Structure formats: structure tokens, C-alpha cells
Amino acid sequence: MMKTEELRLTQEWDKTFPKSDKADHSKVTFVNRYGITLAADLYMPKNAKGKLPAIAVCGPFGAVKEPCSGLYAQTMAKRGFLTIAFDPSFTGESGGNVRYMASPDINTEDFMAAVDFLSLHERVDSERIGIIGICGWGGMALNAAALDTRVKATAVMTMYDMTRVNAKGYFDSEDIEEARYEKRKAMCEQRLTDLKSGEYFLGGGVVDPLPEDAPYFVKDYYDYYKTERGYHSRSLNSNGGWNIIGCESFMNQPILMYSNEIRSAVLIVHGEKAHSCYFGKDAYADMVKDSNYTDNKELLIIPGASHTDLYDGGGKDAIPFDKLASFLTEYLIR
């Protein structure tokens, strides 16, 4: 029998967005197939009756559920869905040791374990479950959709393919064998450094103070993670970041290999000005190439929006919640 880890869950409202009077909130936990207990915020439409369509939300990569995924979850709950926003393994309030590690396999499983939880929830219609993945969790959501036939609809927001960016660098600028070799070599050396010291060294979150010559996307991250927009005391990106070797296995394990076999509905949303927009465009192209299931696939580009604008709206309502709701309603309710 799977055992649940004892987690310390914060009971007070500690989100970066206001609590809505149109949705009830509670804390829940569930266990993935690696025995790691995950913590989540559950949002229920106020005065809802009967079994409901449900959505699991996660992301961005290196964030926690309190700023961004919680905002998405509460907003969709106000629109009639039972939702959960969860912390991935090894981060936030979720269990798993060593802390601040990531894994293409375990993190895909985190989404599938969330679907397990929703499928067995007494208030959920198990035939109407969807997922929303944000930033690096957009790639994980697509990967989960390719593997999990219970997922009926997937929304991918401002996505990263974390295996691609780790192996090839930003904009594929390090897509040569020599560059990958040097990265692997540095990681292997770091493993021994960590073991000798008895601790895992953090790679650092978003740079602070912000250099004047910082690239646009670094400024974009700073404006979110280092300000009241997205700062949270448990957020990796707002503080010390992942372990230096935290994403090592992403170098060698491409995801999205079978994305063109996803039969369920998928909506990929990206900001026009996002440095990461090429991930979304390429993921969509790969998903529909030689696919027999293209009628329920869609790519939506938001004019003028940056990467983090789709985290919280960027002060300009950049998140297309109406579109998101109509898409999920079409495939989970109608």
C-alpha cells in the first residue's frame, strides 16, 4: 500500500493573487508512482453540485503553485471546473529528497499522478479531465498527454521544451557535440564536488541585482520572479534556484518524441514577443506533422505578449482566459 509522506502544508492564504469568493479552496495531497507525496491547492466552484470536469495545473518551471498555476486554477474554478494546482516533486510543499531536483520521467509522472487523483475524486467526472502546463511544464504536459489516454484536453502556455534547451542551449545556439560534452563534463565534476562537501550546491535563481546589459528575457524573468508579481519564499527561481546538477538528465532524454500521436485536444498558446516562442511553434509543427489527429489541435499567438505576460497577465490581461475556457469547455463539457 502506498504511504503518504508527512508534509507541512501552509494553511493560510499565501498566494500572490487575491482569494476569490466564487471558488472554495482547500489543501490536498496525492502520491505518484515513485512514492513521492505531492501537495496541491484544490479549487472548487462555489455552490457546485454533482460531478464536475477537472483540470490539473502546474508551472512555471522553477516556480511554485502560489503565484502562477494557482491563478490559472482559481480562475478556471470560477468558470465551472474543479481544479488543482500542484507543486512538482522535490519542490515547494511537495515531498521528495534530495530537494530541487528535476527529471523528465518523474515530472511527467507528476502530471499523471494528478490525473490519478482527479480520476478518483468523488466530485470529478473521470471522463472529463484536462491539464494545463505553463513554461517548462508546458512541455511536460504535452509529454503527459502523449502518454496518458485519460487526458481529454491539454492547454500549453508559454512553453519550454526543457530537454531541448538543456541539450542545445537557448535558440539552439549550443547545438554542437563539443558544447554538450563540456556541459556533461562540468556536471560530472559537480557531482563529486557535491558528494565531497556533503551538500548539493544551488545553481542560483534569477540574477539579482539585474545587470544593465542583461538580455531581454532575463529582464522579463526579473520583472516577474523578483517583484511582487511572482516572488514567493518557496519559489526556486525567486531564490537559490535548482541544484547545479538538478536538470542533468534533461541533457540526454528528449521528450515529445510521440507528440504527433496525441489523439486528444491540444491548445498551444505563446506570446508573440516571448523569447521562448520558437518552442511553442516548433512543438505545434511537430505535433501535427504526419498526424492523423489534427482537427483538435490549435496554436494561438498572443500579439505583443512576452514570456512572463502569460504567467500573470503582465498587467495587460495577456492571458486569454476566455479562449482557454471555451477550449476546455468544448472538449471537457460539451
Secondary structure, 3 states (H helix, E strand, C coil): CCCCCCCCCCCCCCCCCCCCCCEEEEEEEEECCCCCEEEEEEEEECCCCCCEEEEEEECCCCCCCCCHHHHHHHHHHCCCCEEEEECCCCCCCCCCCCCCCCCHHHHHHHHHHHHHHHHHCCCEEEEEEEEEEECHHHHHHHHHHHHCCCEEEEEEECCCCHHHHHHHCHHHCCCCHHHHHHHHHHHHHHHHHHHHHCCCCECCCCCCCCCCCCCHHHHHHHHHHCCCCCCCCCCCCCCCCCECCCCHHHHCCCCCCCHHHCCCEEEEEEECCCCCHHHHHHHHHHHHCCCCCCCCEEEEEECCCCCCHHHHCCCCCCCCHHHHHHHHHHHHCC
